[in-house]
């Protein structure tokens, strides 16, 4: 039996993520194609135990995402994202699924699904669907009959345990269920012709004719959108984005060193501005990870901070992109230059849903509080 503490296991996960990032960075250029996917890197996640690391410590995992392990999870996601944003996107979806299972599944479901993660099954969370033809659930012989599609499903064809939302006929609130899938089945990637994140295998998955057991349903109707879990987890994709920002910064800096342009004061000024943006993003992510898991802060205030953090990271990413492209010039837009692919991937992944709503809901939460600015995000248990 493993005698290491959850803290030591979390440190092991960070070390494993550092290894994955190094090899993923070397493979990423080859995977950058419309039919690409970081399959070898996912195999490394399995081999190094990172698919099981988000499992709560009481169930034998590293406890990443628990209050004591949130900082380690942020570091793991940052590192994986620095190696490959496509891999980071897929791994963040896996982490998200396991955290939803920890939050809403019953004991038997947790044991079964955690065992699947340890055995190398890749999880994902797919909730996007067209206005018509979204995923439906009906009672059928032998279990629940599924129909319809999910769209913009990252890891389509590679995720073998999909946490999806679906509706029973006549019900407004969706249910969550974990659907076992065969690798390579039911996925259509033909419409994924994106500017960046080409290797994320993002596509449409059709569920028509699929029968699942009744115990595939996790939690109750409406749980998927329940706060603070729904919005409070956005810091995780911001952590992956942070890794992409740092990868762009490193490629930019290496270009200046390689060409001997470091003595140019204008180049130094741009690089300094980029360092400010990147480090600011890191600080936002670090604190958002702590605040999101801090039970002493009200859920509404925690969500407000995470919403601000995701937007601060987005702005930092856009600033670093603009500065790096201005600094490197045309070479940074030519295929084969490290900055070209990294910039495309980051620009695409920075596009996350409902940024305006995130900003205004955070502002409304702060407007309703008369506390001084320096105390708006203090622990509510303090006097």
C-alpha positions as CSV (number, residue, x, y, z in Angstrom):
1,X,0.0,0.0,0.0
2,X,1.3,3.5,-0.9
3,X,2.3,5.2,2.4
4,X,2.9,8.6,0.8
5,X,0.7,11.5,2.0
6,X,-1.6,13.4,-0.4
7,X,0.8,16.3,-0.3
8,X,3.6,14.1,-1.5
9,X,1.4,12.6,-4.2
10,X,0.5,16.1,-5.4
11,X,4.2,17.0,-5.7
12,X,4.7,13.8,-7.7
13,X,1.9,15.0,-10.0
14,X,3.7,18.3,-10.6
15,X,6.9,16.4,-11.4
16,X,5.0,14.1,-13.8
17,X,3.4,17.2,-15.5
18,X,6.9,18.7,-16.0
19,X,7.9,15.5,-17.8
20,X,4.8,15.4,-19.9
21,X,5.2,19.1,-20.9
22,X,8.7,18.6,-22.1
23,X,7.8,15.7,-24.4
24,X,4.6,17.3,-25.5
25,X,6.4,20.4,-26.6
26,X,8.7,18.3,-28.8
27,X,5.7,16.5,-30.5
28,X,3.3,19.4,-30.8
29,X,4.4,20.6,-34.2
30,X,3.9,17.2,-35.8
31,X,0.4,17.0,-34.3
32,X,-0.6,20.4,-35.7
33,X,-2.9,19.1,-38.4
34,X,-6.6,18.8,-38.9
35,X,-6.6,15.1,-38.0
36,X,-4.0,15.5,-35.3
37,X,-4.3,14.5,-31.6
38,X,-1.7,14.2,-28.9
39,X,-2.3,10.4,-28.4
40,X,1.3,9.7,-27.3
41,X,1.1,12.5,-24.7
42,X,-2.2,11.1,-23.4
43,X,-0.4,7.8,-23.1
44,X,2.2,9.6,-21.0
45,X,-0.6,11.0,-18.8
46,X,-1.7,7.4,-18.2
47,X,1.8,6.1,-17.6
48,X,2.8,8.8,-15.1
49,X,-0.5,8.5,-13.2
50,X,-1.9,11.9,-14.1
51,X,-5.3,10.6,-15.2
52,X,-5.8,9.3,-11.6
53,X,-4.2,12.3,-9.9
54,X,-7.5,14.4,-9.7
55,X,-9.2,11.6,-7.7
56,X,-9.8,12.8,-4.1
57,X,-7.2,11.7,-1.6
58,X,-9.7,9.7,0.5
59,X,-10.1,7.5,-2.6
60,X,-6.4,7.1,-3.2
61,X,-5.8,9.9,-5.6
62,X,-3.4,12.9,-5.3
63,X,-6.3,15.1,-4.2
64,X,-5.6,17.7,-6.9
65,X,-8.4,20.2,-6.7
66,X,-9.2,19.8,-3.0
67,X,-8.5,22.9,-0.9
68,X,-5.0,21.7,0.1
69,X,-4.2,20.6,-3.5
70,X,-5.7,23.3,-5.6
71,X,-2.3,25.1,-6.0
72,X,-0.7,21.9,-7.2
73,X,-3.6,21.4,-9.7
74,X,-3.0,24.9,-11.0
75,X,0.7,24.1,-11.5
76,X,-0.1,20.8,-13.2
77,X,-2.5,22.4,-15.6
78,X,0.0,25.3,-16.3
79,X,2.8,22.9,-17.1
80,X,0.7,20.7,-19.4
81,X,-0.6,23.7,-21.2
82,X,2.9,25.1,-21.6
83,X,3.9,21.9,-23.5
84,X,0.7,21.7,-25.6
85,X,-2.5,23.7,-25.4
86,X,-4.3,20.9,-27.2
87,X,-3.2,18.4,-24.6
88,X,-4.0,20.9,-21.8
89,X,-7.5,21.4,-23.1
90,X,-8.1,17.6,-23.2
91,X,-6.6,17.1,-19.7
92,X,-8.6,20.0,-18.2
93,X,-11.7,18.3,-19.5
94,X,-10.7,15.1,-17.8
95,X,-10.1,16.9,-14.6
96,X,-13.4,18.7,-14.8
97,X,-15.3,15.5,-15.3
98,X,-13.6,13.9,-12.2
99,X,-14.4,16.9,-10.1
100,X,-18.1,16.8,-11.1
101,X,-18.1,13.1,-10.3
102,X,-16.6,13.9,-6.9
103,X,-19.3,16.6,-6.3
104,X,-22.4,14.8,-7.5
105,X,-21.9,11.0,-7.9
106,X,-22.9,8.5,-5.3
107,X,-20.4,6.2,-3.6
108,X,-20.8,3.3,-6.0
109,X,-20.5,5.5,-9.0
110,X,-17.4,7.1,-7.7
111,X,-15.7,3.8,-7.1
112,X,-16.5,2.6,-10.6
113,X,-15.5,5.8,-12.4
114,X,-12.4,6.4,-10.4
115,X,-11.3,2.8,-11.3
116,X,-11.9,3.7,-14.9
117,X,-9.6,6.7,-14.6
118,X,-6.9,4.7,-13.0
119,X,-7.2,2.1,-15.8
120,X,-6.5,4.8,-18.4
121,X,-9.9,5.9,-19.6
122,X,-9.9,9.5,-20.8
123,X,-12.8,11.5,-19.5
124,X,-14.3,14.7,-21.0
125,X,-17.1,17.1,-20.4
126,X,-19.3,17.9,-23.4
127,X,-22.2,20.2,-22.9
128,X,-22.4,22.2,-26.1
129,X,-25.1,21.3,-28.6
130,X,-27.2,22.8,-31.5
131,X,-30.5,24.5,-30.7
132,X,-32.2,21.6,-32.3
133,X,-30.9,18.0,-32.1
134,X,-29.2,18.1,-28.7
135,X,-28.8,15.1,-26.6
136,X,-32.1,13.4,-25.4
137,X,-32.7,10.8,-22.8
138,X,-35.6,8.3,-22.9
139,X,-36.5,5.3,-20.8
140,X,-36.0,2.2,-23.0
141,X,-35.7,-1.6,-22.7
142,X,-32.5,-2.4,-21.0
143,X,-31.7,1.2,-19.8
144,X,-31.7,4.7,-21.0
145,X,-31.9,5.4,-24.8
146,X,-29.9,8.3,-25.9
147,X,-30.2,10.4,-29.1
148,X,-28.9,13.6,-30.7
149,X,-25.5,15.1,-30.8
150,X,-22.9,17.1,-28.8
151,X,-20.9,19.7,-30.7
152,X,-17.4,21.3,-30.0
153,X,-16.5,18.1,-28.1
154,X,-12.8,18.1,-27.6
155,X,-11.2,14.7,-27.6
156,X,-14.0,13.3,-29.8
157,X,-13.1,9.8,-30.8
158,X,-10.5,9.5,-28.0
159,X,-12.5,10.3,-24.9
160,X,-13.9,6.9,-23.7
161,X,-15.9,8.2,-20.7
162,X,-17.9,11.3,-21.7
163,X,-19.7,13.3,-19.0
164,X,-22.5,14.9,-21.0
165,X,-25.7,16.8,-20.4
166,X,-29.0,15.7,-21.8
167,X,-32.7,16.3,-21.3
168,X,-35.7,14.0,-20.9
169,X,-38.7,14.9,-23.0
170,X,-40.6,17.9,-21.5
171,X,-38.0,18.7,-18.8
172,X,-36.3,22.1,-18.8
173,X,-33.3,21.2,-16.6
174,X,-30.6,18.8,-18.0
175,X,-29.3,15.7,-16.4
176,X,-25.6,14.7,-16.3
177,X,-24.6,11.3,-17.2
178,X,-21.3,9.5,-17.9
179,X,-21.4,7.6,-21.2
180,X,-18.9,4.8,-22.0
181,X,-17.7,5.2,-25.6
182,X,-15.5,3.1,-27.9
183,X,-12.4,4.9,-29.1
184,X,-12.8,6.0,-32.7
185,X,-16.6,5.6,-32.7
186,X,-19.4,8.2,-33.2
187,X,-17.0,11.2,-33.8
188,X,-17.1,13.5,-36.8
189,X,-14.1,15.9,-36.9
190,X,-14.8,17.0,-40.5
191,X,-16.0,20.5,-39.5
192,X,-13.1,21.3,-37.2
193,X,-11.0,23.5,-39.4
194,X,-9.9,26.0,-36.8
195,X,-7.2,28.6,-36.9
196,X,-5.5,27.0,-33.9
197,X,-6.0,24.0,-31.5
198,X,-6.1,21.8,-34.6
199,X,-4.8,18.8,-32.6
200,X,-7.6,19.0,-30.0
201,X,-9.9,16.6,-32.0
202,X,-12.8,18.9,-31.4
203,X,-15.9,17.7,-33.3
204,X,-19.4,16.4,-33.2
205,X,-20.4,13.2,-31.4
206,X,-23.7,11.4,-32.3
207,X,-25.4,9.4,-29.6
208,X,-28.3,7.9,-31.6
209,X,-29.1,4.3,-30.7
210,X,-26.9,4.2,-27.6
211,X,-28.3,2.5,-24.5
212,X,-26.7,3.2,-21.1
213,X,-27.6,1.9,-17.7
214,X,-29.7,4.0,-15.4
215,X,-26.8,4.4,-13.0
216,X,-25.0,6.4,-15.7
217,X,-26.9,9.5,-14.4
218,X,-24.9,11.6,-12.0
219,X,-26.7,13.8,-9.5
220,X,-30.0,15.4,-10.2
221,X,-31.7,17.7,-12.8
222,X,-30.0,21.1,-13.0
223,X,-26.9,20.1,-11.1
224,X,-24.5,20.7,-14.0
225,X,-25.3,24.5,-13.9
226,X,-25.4,24.7,-10.1
227,X,-23.1,27.4,-8.6
228,X,-20.4,27.8,-7.5
229,X,-19.1,24.6,-9.2
230,X,-20.3,25.6,-12.7
231,X,-18.5,29.0,-13.0
232,X,-16.0,28.6,-10.2
233,X,-14.1,26.0,-12.1
234,X,-13.2,28.4,-14.9
235,X,-9.8,29.1,-13.2
236,X,-8.7,25.6,-14.5
237,X,-8.8,26.6,-18.2
238,X,-7.2,29.9,-17.3
239,X,-4.3,27.9,-15.8
240,X,-3.9,26.0,-19.1
241,X,-4.0,29.3,-20.9
242,X,-1.3,30.6,-18.6
243,X,0.9,27.8,-19.7
244,X,0.3,28.8,-23.3
245,X,1.1,32.4,-22.5
246,X,4.4,31.4,-21.0
247,X,5.2,29.2,-24.0
248,X,4.7,32.2,-26.3
249,X,6.8,34.3,-24.1
250,X,9.6,31.8,-24.1
251,X,9.6,31.4,-27.9
252,X,9.6,35.2,-28.3
253,X,12.5,35.6,-25.8
254,X,14.5,32.7,-27.5
255,X,14.0,34.5,-30.9
256,X,15.5,37.7,-29.5
257,X,18.5,35.8,-28.0
258,X,19.1,33.8,-31.1
259,X,19.2,36.8,-33.4
260,X,21.1,39.0,-30.9
261,X,18.4,41.6,-30.6
262,X,18.5,41.9,-26.8
263,X,20.4,45.2,-26.8
264,X,17.6,47.0,-28.6
265,X,15.9,49.2,-26.0
266,X,12.5,48.9,-27.9
267,X,12.8,45.1,-27.8
268,X,13.7,45.2,-24.1
269,X,10.7,47.4,-23.4
270,X,8.3,45.1,-25.2
271,X,9.8,42.0,-23.4
272,X,9.4,43.8,-20.1
273,X,5.7,44.5,-20.8
274,X,5.2,40.9,-21.7
275,X,6.8,39.8,-18.5
276,X,4.4,42.0,-16.6
277,X,1.4,40.5,-18.3
278,X,2.6,36.9,-17.9
279,X,3.4,37.2,-14.3
280,X,0.1,39.1,-13.6
281,X,-1.7,36.1,-15.2
282,X,0.2,33.7,-13.0
283,X,-0.8,35.6,-9.8
284,X,-4.5,35.8,-10.9
285,X,-4.5,32.0,-11.5
286,X,-2.8,31.2,-8.2
287,X,-5.2,33.2,-6.1
288,X,-8.2,32.1,-8.1
289,X,-7.3,28.4,-7.4
290,X,-7.1,29.2,-3.7
291,X,-10.3,31.3,-3.6
292,X,-12.4,28.8,-5.6
293,X,-11.7,26.1,-3.0
294,X,-12.0,28.3,0.0
295,X,-15.1,27.4,1.9
296,X,-14.8,30.5,4.1
297,X,-15.6,32.8,1.2
298,X,-19.2,33.0,-0.1
299,X,-19.9,31.1,-3.3
300,X,-21.0,34.3,-5.1
301,X,-17.8,36.1,-4.1
302,X,-15.7,33.2,-5.2
303,X,-17.3,33.0,-8.6
304,X,-16.9,36.8,-9.0
305,X,-13.1,36.4,-8.4
306,X,-12.8,33.5,-10.8
307,X,-14.7,35.4,-13.4
308,X,-12.3,38.4,-13.1
309,X,-9.3,36.0,-13.1
310,X,-10.3,34.3,-16.4
311,X,-10.7,37.8,-18.0
312,X,-7.4,39.0,-16.6
313,X,-5.7,36.0,-18.0
314,X,-7.4,36.5,-21.4
315,X,-6.2,40.1,-21.5
316,X,-2.7,39.1,-20.5
317,X,-2.7,36.5,-23.3
318,X,-3.8,39.0,-25.9
319,X,-1.2,41.5,-24.7
320,X,1.6,39.0,-24.9
321,X,0.5,37.9,-28.4
322,X,0.5,41.4,-29.7
323,X,3.8,42.3,-28.1
324,X,5.5,39.1,-29.3
325,X,4.2,39.4,-32.9
326,X,5.2,43.0,-33.0
327,X,8.7,42.1,-31.7
328,X,9.4,39.1,-33.9
329,X,7.7,40.5,-37.0
330,X,6.9,38.6,-40.1
331,X,9.0,35.6,-39.2
332,X,6.6,34.8,-36.4
333,X,3.8,34.3,-38.9
334,X,5.8,31.9,-41.1
335,X,5.1,28.1,-40.7
336,X,8.0,26.4,-39.0
337,X,8.7,29.3,-36.7
338,X,7.9,28.2,-33.1
339,X,5.9,31.4,-32.4
340,X,3.5,30.8,-35.4
341,X,1.8,27.6,-34.0
342,X,2.0,28.7,-30.4
343,X,0.3,32.0,-31.3
344,X,-2.5,30.3,-33.3
345,X,-3.2,27.8,-30.5
346,X,-3.3,30.5,-27.8
347,X,-5.4,32.9,-29.8
348,X,-8.0,30.2,-30.4
349,X,-8.0,28.8,-26.8
350,X,-8.4,32.3,-25.3
351,X,-11.9,32.4,-26.9
352,X,-14.0,31.1,-24.1
353,X,-17.8,31.5,-23.7
354,X,-19.7,34.5,-22.3
355,X,-16.8,36.8,-21.3
356,X,-19.1,39.9,-21.1
357,X,-21.5,38.1,-18.8
358,X,-18.6,37.0,-16.6
359,X,-17.4,40.6,-16.3
360,X,-20.8,42.1,-15.6
361,X,-21.9,39.5,-13.1
362,X,-18.6,39.9,-11.2
363,X,-19.0,43.7,-11.2
364,X,-22.6,43.4,-10.0
365,X,-21.5,41.2,-7.1
366,X,-18.9,43.8,-6.0
367,X,-21.3,46.7,-6.5
368,X,-23.6,45.3,-3.9
369,X,-20.9,45.3,-1.2
370,X,-19.9,48.4,0.7
371,X,-16.6,46.8,1.9
372,X,-13.3,48.6,1.0
373,X,-11.7,47.3,-2.2
374,X,-8.9,45.6,-0.2
375,X,-11.4,43.5,1.7
376,X,-13.8,42.4,-1.1
377,X,-12.0,39.1,-1.4
378,X,-10.9,38.6,2.2
379,X,-12.0,35.4,4.0
380,X,-15.5,36.0,5.3
381,X,-14.6,34.3,8.6
382,X,-12.3,37.3,9.4
383,X,-13.8,40.0,11.7
